[in-house]
Structures are given as C-alpha cells and as structure tokens.
Amino acid sequence: MKPLGPIPSGYAMIDGELAIAGRTASALVAEAGRTPLFVYSGALIRRRVGELYAALPNRVALHYAMKANPYGPVLELMSELVDGFDVASAGELELALSAGVAAERISFAGPGKRTEELEAAIRAGATLNLESEGEAIRALEAGHRLGITPRLAIRVNPDFDLKGSGMKMGGGAKPFGVDAERVPAMAREVIASGAEWRGFHIFAGSQALNAEAIIDAQVQALALAADLSEQIDAPLPHCNLGGGFGIPYFPGDEAMDLAAVGAALGEALEAVPQVLKHTQFCVELGRYLVGEAGVYLTRIVDRKVSHGETFLVVDGGLHHQLAATGNFGTVVRRNYPVAIASRFDEPGDEEVSVVGCLCTPLDRLAEKGGFPRADVGDLVAVFCAGAYGASASPAQFLGHGPAAEMLV
Ligand SMILES: *Cc1c(COP(=O)(O)O)cnc(C)c1O
C-alpha cells in the first residue's frame, strides 16, 4: 500500500460519516443536490485567520491572495476577516469589489496586465504592483488619460528565493517583478511622475513548510526593502513581504511552525533601520488561509478489478481537483489525504486506487491507498481542496462540467 497524506485537523465524525461544520457529508451532498461538491468550512477559515493574527506581529497586516479560492461566499467571508486582498487580473478585481472589498484594500500583481486592466485598477483606486518598466509607463499614461493619480508599487524580483518552496517565484531570471538592481531608478521615476508611491511587493515563493526557510526569506526581504529605500532616499510607505506559508498535503509533510515564523518576524521588525520605521507591512497568503478548510466530495460510480488491482471510479476527478492527481506543479505523484467519507469510522485495510471519471490515465485521486471496503454509492472525500481546486482545474475538459460549491 502507498501512504495517504495527512487529514487536516478540525474534521469530525457523526454516525460513522465524515462531518464538516457539524454536518455529515451525506447531508451536505443532499443539500447541494449533487456530487461532485466542494465544501468549504467557514469555521476552519476563521480559526486559521485567528491563529495568524495571534502569531504575527501587530504591525503586519494580513492579505488574502484570492487566486487560491475565488468562490464568492468565501470572498465575502474573507473580506470581513482580513485586511487586504491581492488580485491578479481585472476579473479578480471585479470579483473582489463585488464581494464588498474596498479598493483601497486591494493590490493587483501579475505579469502582462493589459492596458484595460491597468485602467480598471486606477479607476477603482486599487494599488498596482508594477511588474516591469513598460508596465509603469503604461500605468502612468493611463493615469493621465483618466485624470486620476495612480497608486503604484513595484514588485521586486529579489536575488533570493524561498528555499524548499513548491513554486519558486523569485531569484534569477523570472517573468515576475523587476530585477532588484533596476528598482531604485524606476522608483525615483514613479515618485517624480507624481504617482502615489505605495512601495514594494517582494514575493519569493510558495508552499514552504519549513519555518526556517520562511524566516530566512522574510529577513532577506526586509534587508532588501531597506537597501532599496536607502538608495531611493525616500521612506517606504508599504511593503508586502510575500508569504509562501505551506500546508501539509503529502505523507510525511509536517505543519509549518507558525509561532516560530511570527516570533522571528517580530524580532526582525524591531531591528529595521530608520528608513523602514514607519512602513506598513503585510503578508499575502492564499492556500494557508483556505486550503485545509475545503473538502471535495465525489461519489463512487463503479468498482472494478483489473489484473488484480481494484479501482473505485468516482464521478469527479482531475477536472475539479487537478492538484490532487499530481498534475499541477508536482514532480513526483504522491497521494493527497483521501478517505471514504461515508465509512469514516471503518479501518482502511483494503488496497484500492481511486480514479476519476475522465478518459485519461492522468486522472488518479489516490493510488494504492488503504481504504475501508467501499462500493458504488459511497462518498469519497479529498481533503486540502480549499485552495487551487475548483478554479485551478480544467472544468471543461471532457464535458462533465463544474462541481458544485458550498460554504458552510
Ligand atoms: C499565488 C500567489 C500568492 C499565493 O500563494 P499561496 O501559495 O497560495 O499562499 C501570493 N502572492 C502572489 C504574488 C502569488 O502569485
């Protein structure tokens, strides 16, 4: 048997079934009227946000990187809970505004912003995290055209990366941000142009579980911000320190030590030089806020045996949960946390593979895992489905259509 990933804490059992927010999986499916279904727990999202505010220094604001989960009710909840939103397209900007997030709380990063997107952000009053000199020129021109002072920050491509992170987004040649050595000249021009100078965005990577690596990246980001601000010779209004806090997905993964990260950041902020004394800081997190709060429920449609291997074929698959099948930025396929939701109390002594209903060998939700004996009609739960699930999977592929979603 191959091991399964760790089931996140906060899930319970009622009448032998997996329960989310006090309700059984089958009751939730009955309410939605169908499977596959993503269920997001508001209580688990609140719990996580509370842990972050308790651990992080008061001076550090919390932003939600909404590409992790742009489901409307999740955005509305998050709008009440966190300080700011990071969006990565005009479409996300629109969703954040409709969820009630004030534009002053929104920043917009992402390479290749079209001129219409720059205009939409300037019109709304959101901060643009500029990804290149060319984008700066187009943003300043758009501001003139509209007669609105744009709020501009520069995304810095740092000379370091986040060690051990799943997705590196800094260090070396990158499509993201402006190489650190060119930032001072660019910032001076942005300030001289009369734009509202909003500071830096320094994002070094994603999905790191090692607290030391995150601390190291944060300390380096602070040093870089101080160095660049001294070169620009202007105080820094705002600095987005990135995030990259990871969650355990796979066998052997251990939760990040949040208390250690918070304490180290507190110490590092005590020691910043004068030029950063009045800077507002934030971290921007996606999966850490919502990933473990989501479960994907899918029903077994067929049970079959081939050459001695048993397959449970479900009505969902990679078109909703691409990452769980190992096809979203992972090198080696390993099992996510997966369970039989309708037999949550039974021991997992049968070796089976759970596969999706797509006609491709890539569609494997769990390979040779140990599960209780399950049959047609049983519900399968794939955990860690709250981030990069519904919106990061090819829902149109093979024509089964999107999953239902529900915030409870
Ligand atoms: C994707 C992204 C995030 C969120 O990453 P997570 O791993 O979900 O926390 C934050 N900031 C930027 C700039 C991103 O591109």
The ligand as an SDF file (V2000), in Angstrom:
LIG
                    3D

 15 15  0  0  0  0  0  0  0  0999 V2000
   -0.0790   32.7690   -5.9450 C   0  0  0  0  0  0  0  0  0  0  0  0
    0.4220   33.9210   -5.1950 C   0  0  0  0  0  0  0  0  0  0  0  0
    0.2180   34.0120   -3.8230 C   0  0  0  0  0  0  0  0  0  0  0  0
   -0.4460   32.9220   -3.0310 C   0  0  0  0  0  0  0  0  0  0  0  0
    0.3440   31.7990   -2.9040 O   0  0  0  0  0  0  0  0  0  0  0  0
   -0.0830   30.6710   -1.8500 P   0  0  0  0  0  0  0  0  0  0  0  0
    0.8930   29.5930   -2.0150 O   0  0  0  0  0  0  0  0  0  0  0  0
   -1.4730   30.2590   -2.1960 O   0  0  0  0  0  0  0  0  0  0  0  0
   -0.0370   31.3060   -0.4930 O   0  0  0  0  0  0  0  0  0  0  0  0
    0.6450   35.1350   -3.1690 C   0  0  0  0  0  0  0  0  0  0  0  0
    1.2520   36.1270   -3.8450 N   0  0  0  0  0  0  0  0  0  0  0  0
    1.4710   36.0870   -5.1650 C   0  0  0  0  0  0  0  0  0  0  0  0
    2.1370   37.2060   -5.8310 C   0  0  0  0  0  0  0  0  0  0  0  0
    1.0670   34.9880   -5.8850 C   0  0  0  0  0  0  0  0  0  0  0  0
    1.3010   34.9350   -7.2010 O   0  0  0  0  0  0  0  0  0  0  0  0
  1  2  1  0
  2  3  1  0
  2 14  2  0
  3  4  1  0
  3 10  2  0
  4  5  1  0
  5  6  1  0
  6  7  2  0
  6  8  1  0
  6  9  1  0
 10 11  1  0
 11 12  2  0
 12 13  1  0
 12 14  1  0
 14 15  1  0
M  END
$$$$
